[in-house]
Amino acid sequence: MDDSMPAPRKRRHVFCWIFLAIQAMFVVLVITGIASASGQATESGRAGVSVDVLVIVFLWLAVTVVFGVTRLVLRATRRR
């Protein structure tokens, strides 16, 4: 038996878990933002909540794109 080769290390998927945690955080933010609209009595209050939720969704999209590009760059550098 040849002991010169070390056993392959199990890959940690830290990036994936961080990504999923951030996605879960944004889901909670959107749900709480929508739920806060139920207490608004006026149309302007509900419109304000709609704008807030829209800002959260756009921020969610931007963070997801940044994470996706970062993952692509990291995978490309590991293959070299």
CORDATA-V490740 format. One record per run of one state. SS is the DSSP state (2 for helix, 1 for strand, 0 for the rest). FROM is the first residue (numbers start at 1). TO is the last residue. If there is no record, write none. Layout:
SS_FROM_TO, SS_FROM_TO
This chain:
0_1_13, 2_14_39, 0_40_42, 2_43_79, 0_80_80
